[in-house]
Amino acid sequence: MSKDYLPQFYLMLEQQVGIALDDTKQYLLESRLKSLATQNRYPDVYALIKYLIQNPIGATHWRAFEALTTNETSFFRDKHVFEALKNKILPELIETRKKEKALRIWSSACSAGQEAYSLAMLLREEFGYLNDWTIDIQATDISEPILEKAKSGIYSSMEAHRGLDAHYLQKYFTAIEKGAYQVKPIIRQMVNFSHHNLVGDWPYYPKFDLIMLRNVLIYFRQDIKDKVLLKIHQQLNGSDSVLILGAAESIYLNNLYSLVPLDKISFYKPNIPMKV
Ligand SMILES: C[S@@+](CC[C@H](N)C(=O)[O-])C[C@H]1O[C@@H](n2cnc3c(N)ncnc32)[C@H](O)[C@@H]1O
């Protein structure tokens, strides 16, 4: 069992996915890669890592990287954020976009889709009068298996009960077999899921009025965070568009954004030079 390849593997993971690991997280590496090592008939995780270092990036690499992502999420995660969306952020965006009658939202690093579906349900429930608007919710993640789950809209009873109140569960979900629930098509069709790596090459996206980028930058080192936040800035649709980060995330000394503090949360607006 040779651990000689670990430093090279940490570097590879960071370059490909952004996630920063080091020897203090070896327990995580061992537990998350164990089943992939067994499936590929390696005697242990370190033999798998040796293979990954010695071979060009391919399917096994991506399975390993995906296994090292943390997909923790829930419906209406951090309820103060959704309160702020309902009472301030969305009403203000709707007011300034009423000529175009269009709203573009990006749930980036969306995990199994709970955040994107929460946004869709909130819009339908509280802003039903926007029925003649074009509302586009893009949801992206690096992990293909988690995106498949998101697209299915199927959640275990435990997942469905985390963050959803009875009213939403009854109105927007169908009970299916084994106590699981599925998001109703009326909500599913509001969200478009696709693959996107925040630290890879970005495809062309039209600009967004609201970007949710929560609980993913915490896994990245500062220089990678800065690069991602620069690209996110270019994706925001004007100085009144909004970026929401996770509760434990912030932008340091960055002249690209202004912090807007509210009662219980903060969000960001991009600083964009006035056109002359
Ligand atoms: C902890 S979850 C956060 C989910 C959701 N945003 C929330 O706050 O509940 C982090 C997600 O980031 C995704 N992720 C990690 N690295 C990524 C990258 N380089 N590009 C895109 N998504 C990434 C993971 O696959 C995972 O689903």
The ligand as a Gaussian input file, in Angstrom:
#p B3LYP/6-31G(d) Opt

LIG

0 1
 C      -22.797000      20.559000      -0.892000
 S      -23.523000      20.460000      -2.490000
 C      -24.422000      21.980000      -2.555000
 C      -25.744000      21.835000      -3.222000
 C      -26.623000      23.097000      -3.235000
 N      -25.991000      24.168000      -3.955000
 C      -26.928000      23.522000      -1.826000
 O      -26.398000      24.537000      -1.359000
 O      -27.703000      22.830000      -1.158000
 C      -22.089000      20.790000      -3.517000
 C      -22.307000      20.409000      -4.970000
 O      -21.252000      20.978000      -5.732000
 C      -20.953000      20.098000      -6.791000
 N      -19.608000      20.427000      -7.299000
 C      -18.412000      20.176000      -6.731000
 N      -17.413000      20.617000      -7.513000
 C      -17.999000      21.169000      -8.605000
 C      -17.492000      21.793000      -9.778000
 N      -16.189000      21.926000      -9.992000
 N      -18.385000      22.240000     -10.699000
 C      -19.715000      22.102000     -10.505000
 N      -20.251000      21.508000      -9.408000
 C      -19.403000      21.059000      -8.474000
 C      -21.064000      18.718000      -6.157000
 O      -21.249000      17.702000      -7.127000
 C      -22.259000      18.916000      -5.228000
 O      -23.448000      18.467000      -5.819000

